[in-house]
Amino acid sequence: MTIIQFPENIKWGAATASYQIEGAANKDGRGLSIWDTFAKTPGKVLNGDHGDVACDSYHRYEEDIALMKELGIDMYRLSIAWPRIFPKGKGSVNQLGLDYYHRVIDCLIANGIEPMVTLYHWDLPQALQDEGGWDNRETIDAFVHYAETVFQAFNGKVKHWITLNEPWCSSFLSNFIGAHAPGNQDLQLAVNVAHHLMIAHGKTVKKFRELDIDGEIGYAPNVEWNEAYSNKEEDIKACKRASAWFIEWFFDPVFKGEYPSILVDWFKKKGVQVNIEDGDMEAIHSPIDFLGINYYTGSVSRYKEGEGLFDHERVDKGYDQTDIGWNIYPEGFYHVLVYIKEKYGDIPIYITENGSCYNDEPVDGKVNDTGRIDYLKQHLISLHRSIESGVNIKGYLTWSLLDNFEWAEGYSKRFGIVHVNYRTLERTKKESFYWYQKFLETNWIKL
Ligand code: BGC
């Protein structure tokens, strides 16, 4: 028998995000976000689904926290909905919005669960989008002001802060590919948005230091692992471009104060540039306390002239895939963590998301999601390999506690370790919940 034993000091947890679980879209003065608008635009989200009710966690947070307690996690990652705090993005604070998060955070603490709070998990107030959204530099100031308000409100209660969730998604996926809100398809716009998001991140970190807020701050980019199909230079370069889009583009500015030339040059050939103003890079380069990493998938890929943005194609070698069609690529998790350590140094890392989509439904009250258990196990082993290789892992938070609103896929894709019946809102613990619970008791995996 082989035993994979984790160190004692790792924090284990689960993650969610406001628009995906809260519902209560019109409650207590919440303003509209770009996701309300997008989801209600015909054709944007599968089946016309939207987050008006979602998992109704706004009203059922106590039940959800009881589940977390039963699960035995140390930490829960939630996000704050900006339009609950500033319904118009700026202006006067909506106290009822702050009160809601006080209730949630207090309840977590009372149950011995540490809150990790994301400030921006994509629900930009629609009123700011109406003024240009992240393309408009004024949104940066509005964000920093929102962050300051929230820091002051929860100072002392929340010790782990994340500025941005997956800036690649809120820039390129949302403004170049167009699959997420606000749904634009313009590369220059996407590059502007990415840059402004990162300035907002950096200025928020500076504000956090200035205000001397208790605790630590970081951000949570999503990474994929792209492995070159062969050792031909053109394959290696195509792969580097593809992976730099996720990694270097969002890491180099933070850790080195510059954008990666491999993509700057590539974008230039397409007539697109980063519009950098004085002070931008210095702000983005502000030191962070920890890095959040969201990892789901990876692939083997190679050069293909004219394919996609980077003359690059994925080669489907027949990997097993989850129910959302993403390759199951646990080795990539290990490789990417080691790569990040080698390239960016010994930064403390929280895995802020890792999980899988399986659509198993309850049968006689039991959800037998063996696919998710395998995924979890394999990724935890990769995590362990990275720890053994010296990567400074502080915590691991699985995505997700609950099945929830999966963005453009609506409610058709389930990532939870707890099943949610969207008609009755009943929660059913899946077999993966029990597997994770057992794992948390021992901190080891038996093979
Ligand atoms: C996001 C989550 C999302 C998950 C699965 C990440 O991209 O941060 O909000 O539900 O992955 O797609």
Residues whose N, C-alpha, C, O or C-beta is under 5 A from the ligand:
A	BS01	BGC	A17 E166
